[in-house]
Amino acid sequence: MLYLRYLKIYFLLLFCLLNFPGYAATDTLHLVTVALPPLGSPPAQQGFLEQVAREAFRRIGRTIEVTTLPGERSLINANTGLDDGDLMRAPGFENAFPDLLRVPEKIGNMEFMAYSKRTDIKLHGWEDLQPYVVGYSSGWKIFDRNVKAKEITKTRIIDDLFPLLYSNRADIILIDRWQGLWAAHTLGFTVHTIEPPLAQMDMFMYLHKRHADIIPALVKALTAMKADGTYQKISTTTLKLSRPKAVHE
């Protein structure tokens, strides 16, 4: 109980500090993300999202530090101001987390894919999943909303999905294209990527509202990166050239 009391006092003081008029932001912003390689940063190198964000912030005279956290924790930290923002989320999170502001120039695009050992499965929409045993990781709201299946198994982390296939406990697993390919490659699994994607979605950075003043400049930086080829170069080096091999349906 004493520990909880001190914790409450800590958060209260921190809230007061961050919202005090004299509070001055440093040049370094602390961002969080749930993304794993190659979107997040693999060991000893920077992933796609971090490279894009670092360059965009560099162009407006700021630096960033990025920490990987679980999904709900990263949102809470960014929304309360414990961290300065979230590196990549779908549009609409500002409705549930009112202290977060969306940077309206997209940082990337997510393709939500199905993978299987089987080569006979054809999918053209969410409804085609119904006859199968399907696995996906907990916390993926798009799958929670759309998946209706014979049976659904949820795992704690992405790396636990592919063993579901190879132990015949799932016919299909769901994840985004890049993190799925990376995980399969890292674990040494050969997977069939079932095309086309079940869904695609633009993704955005979110910043705590105290950084509202830098959002217009950040939008200009991201737009300029796409116009001058920097964004495409980062995509090529982090995603395409290093893309793990997989079998495509």
C-alpha positions as CSV (number, residue, x, y, z in Angstrom):
1,M,0.0,0.0,0.0
2,L,2.9,2.4,0.8
3,Y,4.4,1.6,-2.5
4,L,1.2,2.5,-4.3
5,R,0.9,5.7,-2.4
6,Y,4.4,6.8,-3.4
7,L,3.7,5.8,-7.0
8,K,0.5,8.0,-7.1
9,I,2.5,10.9,-5.7
10,Y,5.2,10.3,-8.4
11,F,2.7,10.4,-11.2
12,L,1.0,13.5,-9.7
13,L,4.3,15.4,-9.5
14,L,5.2,14.3,-13.0
15,F,1.9,15.4,-14.4
16,C,2.2,18.8,-12.7
17,L,5.8,19.2,-14.1
18,L,4.8,18.4,-17.6
19,N,1.8,20.8,-17.6
20,F,3.5,23.6,-15.7
21,P,3.7,26.7,-18.0
22,G,7.5,27.0,-17.5
23,Y,8.1,23.4,-18.6
24,A,10.5,23.5,-21.5
25,A,10.9,20.6,-23.9
26,T,14.4,19.3,-24.7
27,D,15.7,18.8,-28.2
28,T,15.4,15.0,-27.8
29,L,11.9,13.4,-27.9
30,H,11.3,10.0,-26.4
31,L,9.0,7.9,-28.6
32,V,7.6,4.5,-28.0
33,T,6.5,1.7,-30.4
34,V,5.1,-1.7,-30.5
35,A,6.6,-2.5,-33.9
36,L,9.1,-5.4,-34.2
37,P,11.8,-5.8,-37.0
38,P,12.0,-4.9,-39.7
39,L,9.5,-2.1,-39.0
40,G,11.0,-1.7,-35.5
41,S,14.7,-1.9,-35.0
42,P,16.6,-5.2,-35.3
43,P,19.6,-5.7,-33.0
44,A,22.5,-3.4,-34.0
45,Q,20.6,-1.5,-36.6
46,Q,17.7,0.8,-37.1
47,G,14.4,-0.4,-38.6
48,F,12.3,1.3,-41.2
49,L,10.1,3.4,-38.8
50,E,13.0,4.6,-36.7
51,Q,15.1,5.6,-39.7
52,V,12.2,7.5,-41.2
53,A,11.4,9.2,-37.9
54,R,15.0,10.1,-37.1
55,E,15.5,11.8,-40.5
56,A,12.2,13.7,-40.2
57,F,13.0,15.0,-36.8
58,R,16.6,15.8,-37.8
59,R,15.2,18.0,-40.5
60,I,13.3,20.1,-37.9
61,G,16.3,20.3,-35.5
62,R,15.2,17.6,-33.1
63,T,16.5,14.1,-32.1
64,I,14.6,11.1,-30.9
65,E,15.1,8.1,-28.7
66,V,12.9,5.0,-29.4
67,T,11.8,2.4,-26.9
68,T,9.8,-0.8,-27.7
69,L,6.9,-1.4,-25.3
70,P,3.7,-3.5,-25.2
71,G,0.7,-2.1,-27.0
72,E,-1.4,-0.7,-24.2
73,R,1.6,0.5,-22.2
74,S,3.0,2.5,-25.2
75,L,-0.3,4.3,-25.7
76,I,-0.8,5.1,-22.0
77,N,2.8,6.4,-21.8
78,A,2.3,8.6,-24.8
79,N,-1.1,9.8,-23.8
80,T,-0.2,10.7,-20.3
81,G,3.0,12.4,-21.4
82,L,5.5,10.0,-19.8
83,D,6.8,9.7,-23.3
84,D,6.5,12.2,-26.1
85,G,4.7,10.1,-28.7
86,D,4.0,6.8,-30.4
87,L,5.9,5.9,-33.6
88,M,3.1,4.2,-35.5
89,R,-0.6,3.7,-35.0
90,A,-3.7,3.5,-37.2
91,P,-5.9,6.6,-37.7
92,G,-8.5,7.2,-35.0
93,F,-6.5,6.5,-31.9
94,E,-6.9,10.2,-31.0
95,N,-10.6,9.6,-30.3
96,A,-9.8,7.2,-27.5
97,F,-6.6,9.0,-26.3
98,P,-7.5,12.7,-26.4
99,D,-4.0,13.9,-25.4
100,L,-2.5,12.4,-28.5
101,L,-2.3,14.3,-31.7
102,R,-1.9,12.5,-35.1
103,V,0.8,13.7,-37.4
104,P,-1.4,13.9,-40.6
105,E,1.3,12.8,-43.0
106,K,1.5,9.0,-43.0
107,I,4.7,7.3,-41.8
108,G,4.0,4.0,-43.5
109,N,1.4,1.5,-44.7
110,M,0.5,-1.9,-43.1
111,E,-0.7,-4.9,-45.2
112,F,-2.5,-7.4,-43.0
113,M,-1.6,-10.9,-44.3
114,A,-2.5,-14.5,-43.9
115,Y,0.2,-17.1,-43.8
116,S,-0.1,-20.9,-44.0
117,K,1.8,-24.1,-44.7
118,R,-1.0,-25.1,-47.0
119,T,-1.0,-24.1,-50.7
120,D,-4.6,-24.8,-51.4
121,I,-6.1,-22.0,-49.3
122,K,-7.6,-19.0,-51.3
123,L,-8.7,-15.9,-49.4
124,H,-10.4,-12.9,-50.9
125,G,-11.8,-11.3,-47.8
126,W,-12.4,-11.8,-44.0
127,E,-15.4,-14.0,-44.6
128,D,-13.2,-16.7,-46.3
129,L,-11.5,-17.4,-42.9
130,Q,-14.6,-19.0,-41.5
131,P,-13.8,-22.7,-42.3
132,Y,-10.3,-22.5,-40.8
133,V,-8.5,-22.6,-37.5
134,V,-6.9,-19.1,-37.3
135,G,-4.2,-17.8,-35.0
136,Y,-3.1,-14.2,-34.3
137,S,-1.4,-12.2,-31.5
138,S,-3.4,-10.6,-28.8
139,G,-3.9,-6.9,-29.0
140,W,-4.5,-6.6,-32.8
141,K,-7.8,-4.8,-32.9
142,I,-8.3,-5.2,-36.6
143,F,-8.3,-9.0,-36.3
144,D,-10.5,-8.8,-33.2
145,R,-13.1,-6.8,-35.2
146,N,-13.0,-8.8,-38.4
147,V,-12.0,-12.4,-37.8
148,K,-14.8,-15.0,-37.7
149,A,-13.4,-18.5,-37.9
150,K,-13.9,-22.2,-37.0
151,E,-11.6,-21.7,-34.1
152,I,-9.4,-18.8,-33.0
153,T,-6.1,-19.1,-31.1
154,K,-4.4,-16.0,-29.7
155,T,-0.7,-15.9,-28.8
156,R,1.2,-13.5,-26.6
157,I,3.9,-12.6,-29.1
158,I,4.4,-12.8,-32.9
159,D,7.1,-15.5,-32.6
160,D,4.6,-17.9,-31.1
161,L,2.4,-17.8,-34.2
162,F,4.6,-19.8,-36.6
163,P,4.9,-22.8,-34.2
164,L,1.1,-23.0,-34.4
165,L,1.3,-23.8,-38.1
166,Y,4.1,-26.3,-37.7
167,S,2.4,-28.1,-34.9
168,N,-0.8,-28.2,-36.9
169,R,-2.7,-26.2,-34.3
170,A,-3.7,-23.6,-36.9
171,D,-4.4,-23.6,-40.6
172,I,-3.7,-19.9,-41.0
173,I,-2.0,-17.2,-39.0
174,L,-2.5,-13.5,-39.3
175,I,0.1,-10.7,-39.0
176,D,1.3,-7.8,-41.2
177,R,3.5,-8.5,-44.2
178,W,6.9,-7.3,-42.9
179,Q,6.9,-8.5,-39.3
180,G,5.5,-11.8,-40.5
181,L,8.2,-12.4,-43.1
182,W,10.9,-11.3,-40.6
183,A,9.6,-13.6,-37.9
184,A,9.4,-16.6,-40.3
185,H,12.9,-15.9,-41.5
186,T,14.3,-15.5,-38.0
187,L,12.7,-18.7,-36.8
188,G,13.7,-20.7,-39.9
189,F,10.2,-21.4,-41.2
190,T,9.1,-21.6,-44.9
191,V,5.7,-19.9,-45.2
192,H,3.2,-19.3,-47.9
193,T,2.1,-15.7,-48.1
194,I,-1.6,-15.8,-49.2
195,E,-2.2,-12.9,-51.5
196,P,-3.9,-10.4,-51.7
197,P,-3.7,-8.8,-48.3
198,L,-6.9,-9.1,-46.2
199,A,-6.6,-5.3,-45.5
200,Q,-4.3,-2.4,-46.0
201,M,-4.1,0.7,-43.8
202,D,-2.1,4.0,-43.7
203,M,-0.2,4.4,-40.4
204,F,0.7,7.6,-38.6
205,M,2.9,9.0,-35.8
206,Y,1.2,10.4,-32.8
207,L,2.7,13.1,-30.5
208,H,1.6,14.3,-27.0
209,K,-0.4,17.5,-27.3
210,R,2.4,19.5,-25.7
211,H,4.3,19.1,-29.1
212,A,1.5,20.4,-31.2
213,D,3.7,23.3,-32.4
214,I,6.1,21.0,-34.2
215,I,3.6,18.9,-36.1
216,P,3.3,21.3,-39.1
217,A,7.1,21.2,-39.5
218,L,7.2,17.5,-39.1
219,V,4.5,17.1,-41.9
220,K,6.6,19.2,-44.2
221,A,9.7,17.1,-43.4
222,L,8.0,13.8,-44.1
223,T,6.5,15.2,-47.3
224,A,9.9,16.5,-48.5
225,M,11.5,13.1,-47.7
226,K,9.0,11.4,-50.0
227,A,9.5,14.0,-52.7
228,D,13.4,13.9,-52.7
229,G,13.6,10.1,-52.6
230,T,14.9,9.7,-49.0
231,Y,11.8,7.9,-47.9
232,Q,12.0,5.4,-50.8
233,K,15.7,4.8,-50.1
234,I,15.0,3.9,-46.5
235,S,12.2,1.6,-47.5
236,T,14.4,-0.2,-50.0
237,T,17.3,-0.7,-47.6
238,T,15.3,-1.7,-44.6
239,L,12.5,-3.7,-46.2
240,K,13.0,-4.8,-49.8
241,L,16.7,-5.5,-50.1
242,S,16.8,-7.3,-46.7
243,R,13.4,-8.9,-47.3
244,P,13.4,-12.5,-46.0
245,K,12.6,-15.2,-48.5
246,A,9.1,-16.7,-48.5
247,V,7.0,-18.7,-50.7
248,H,4.2,-16.7,-52.3
249,E,0.8,-18.1,-53.2
